[in-house]
Protein backbone atom coordinates (compact mmCIF):
# COMPACT_ATOMS: atom_id res chain seq x y z
CA UNK A 1 0.00 0.00 0.00
CA UNK A 2 2.73 2.50 1.00
CA UNK A 3 6.26 2.70 -0.27
CA UNK A 4 8.92 1.67 2.27
CA UNK A 5 10.39 5.18 2.43
CA UNK A 6 6.96 6.66 3.20
CA UNK A 7 6.47 4.17 6.02
CA UNK A 8 9.89 4.99 7.47
CA UNK A 9 9.18 8.72 7.25
CA UNK A 10 5.88 8.24 9.08
CA UNK A 11 7.59 6.18 11.78
CA UNK A 12 10.27 8.85 12.19
CA UNK A 13 7.67 11.61 12.47
CA UNK A 14 5.71 9.54 15.00
CA UNK A 15 8.78 9.22 17.19
CA UNK A 16 9.73 12.90 16.98
CA UNK A 17 6.22 14.36 17.21
CA UNK A 18 4.83 11.89 19.72
CA UNK A 19 1.87 10.83 17.57
CA UNK A 20 0.79 7.19 17.58
CA UNK A 21 -2.17 5.08 16.56
CA UNK A 22 -4.83 6.25 14.10
CA UNK A 23 -3.58 9.81 14.02
CA UNK A 24 -0.19 8.76 12.64
CA UNK A 25 -1.14 9.74 9.07
CA UNK A 26 -2.15 13.23 10.16
CA UNK A 27 1.42 13.84 11.26
CA UNK A 28 2.36 14.60 7.66
CA UNK A 29 -0.11 17.50 7.67
CA UNK A 30 0.61 18.92 11.12
CA UNK A 31 4.01 20.62 11.51
CA UNK A 32 6.20 19.60 14.40
CA UNK A 33 9.54 20.83 15.65
CA UNK A 34 11.53 18.29 13.66
CA UNK A 35 9.84 19.19 10.37
CA UNK A 36 10.68 22.86 10.84
CA UNK A 37 14.34 21.97 11.30
CA UNK A 38 14.32 19.66 8.29
CA UNK A 39 13.29 22.51 5.98
CA UNK A 40 16.43 24.54 6.66
CA UNK A 41 18.99 24.63 3.87
CA UNK A 42 22.07 22.51 4.58
CA UNK A 43 25.30 24.30 5.40
CA UNK A 44 27.93 24.26 2.67
CA UNK A 45 31.70 24.46 2.98
CA UNK A 46 33.88 25.98 0.30
CA UNK A 47 37.21 24.14 0.20
CA UNK A 48 40.24 25.22 -1.82
CA UNK A 49 43.25 23.01 -2.45
CA UNK A 50 46.46 24.83 -1.56
CA UNK A 51 48.97 21.98 -1.49
CA UNK A 52 50.12 19.20 -3.78
CA UNK A 53 49.49 15.52 -3.02
CA UNK A 54 52.85 14.60 -4.59
CA UNK A 55 54.99 12.57 -2.12
CA UNK A 56 51.96 12.08 0.14
CA UNK A 57 50.28 8.83 1.08
CA UNK A 58 47.95 7.57 -1.65
CA UNK A 59 44.98 7.71 0.73
CA UNK A 60 45.42 11.48 1.04
CA UNK A 61 45.25 11.84 -2.75
CA UNK A 62 42.13 9.66 -2.79
CA UNK A 63 40.58 11.87 -0.10
CA UNK A 64 41.26 14.99 -2.18
CA UNK A 65 39.60 13.35 -5.18
CA UNK A 66 36.66 12.37 -2.97
CA UNK A 67 36.28 16.02 -1.99
CA UNK A 68 36.27 17.04 -5.66
CA UNK A 69 39.80 18.44 -5.62
CA UNK A 70 42.79 17.25 -7.66
CA UNK A 71 44.62 20.41 -8.64
CA UNK A 72 46.09 23.30 -6.66
CA UNK A 73 43.73 26.28 -6.69
CA UNK A 74 40.61 24.23 -7.42
CA UNK A 75 37.59 25.07 -5.26
CA UNK A 76 34.81 22.65 -4.29
CA UNK A 77 31.53 23.20 -2.46
CA UNK A 78 30.71 20.27 -0.20
CA UNK A 79 27.99 19.77 2.44
CA UNK A 80 29.00 20.42 6.04
CA UNK A 81 28.62 16.94 7.50
CA UNK A 82 30.72 14.98 10.01
CA UNK A 83 31.94 12.77 7.16
CA UNK A 84 33.13 15.73 5.14
CA UNK A 85 34.73 17.32 8.20
CA UNK A 86 36.64 14.06 8.78
CA UNK A 87 37.90 14.04 5.21
CA UNK A 88 39.01 17.66 5.52
CA UNK A 89 40.78 16.89 8.79
CA UNK A 90 42.75 14.15 7.06
CA UNK A 91 44.13 16.57 4.45
CA UNK A 92 44.01 19.80 6.46
CA UNK A 93 47.61 20.59 5.48
CA UNK A 94 46.60 20.55 1.79
CA UNK A 95 43.33 22.52 1.87
CA UNK A 96 41.89 25.81 3.06
CA UNK A 97 38.29 26.05 4.30
CA UNK A 98 35.97 29.00 3.78
CA UNK A 99 32.30 28.75 4.71
CA UNK A 100 30.29 29.54 1.62
CA UNK A 101 27.57 32.18 1.94
CA UNK A 102 24.00 31.00 1.51
CA UNK A 103 22.43 32.30 -1.68
N, C-alpha and C positions, 0 to 999 in steps of 0.2 A: 504494500500500500504506500509506504513512505520510503524514500531513498535513505540509505544508511547514514549519509551525512546530515540529512534533515533530522533523523532520530537522535544522532549524537548532539546536534545543536540544541534540540529541545531538552535533552537530558542536562546539558551544560547550563542552560538558562534556568532549569528547575533548581539545580543546585545553588546557583548564584542568587536567584531571586526568591527562593524559598517557596515556590509554587509546586504543588503535587496534586495527584489525582486527576479529576475531570478538567480542572482549570489549566492543565499543563499546556494545552494548545493556545490558550489566550495569552500566554507569556510572550508569544511573538508579536502581539499587538500592543501590549503594555510595556512601556520603557522601564528599565531598571537601572541600577547604578552601573552594572557591568556593561550594558549595551551602550551607555553614554560614553564610557571609556573606550569601547571598541571602535567608535566612529572617529576618533582622533587620527590624524594623519601620522604615519610612522616617522620617527626621526631618521634623518639621513646624515651620514658622514661623508665628507669629501676628503679623499686620500690622494696624496701626490707622492710618487716615487722619487726619492732624492738620492738613492744609492744604487750601485750595481750589484747584481747577484753573482758576479764573477768571483770565483774562489770562495764561495759560500757553500754550505751544505745543500744538496739537491732538494731537500724538503723545504728550504727557505725559498728557493726559486719556484717550487710548486705552489707555495702559499701565495707568492706574489701573483702568479698566474690565476689562482683561485679568486684573488681580490680584483682581477681585471687589470692588473698592471704587468708590464713586461719590458718597459723602456723608461729610462730616466726622463722625468718631466711629465709623464703621462698621469692624468687625473682620472679617478674613478669615484662614482657616487654609489655607496653601499648602504644597506639598512643598518641602523645602530642596534645590533643584537649582541647577546653574550658570545655567540659563535664568531661573529665578525670581530668583536673586540679581542677575542683570543687569538685570532689570526693576525691582527695588527700587532698585538703584543709580541708575537713570535718574530716579526720582522720590523720591530720599532726602530731599529738602527738604519733601516732602508727607506722608511716612509715618513711623511709629515701629515698630520691630521688637522683638518679645518672643518668645523661643523658647518654644513651647508645651510643657507637660509631657506626657510620655507617659502614657496612661491604661491 
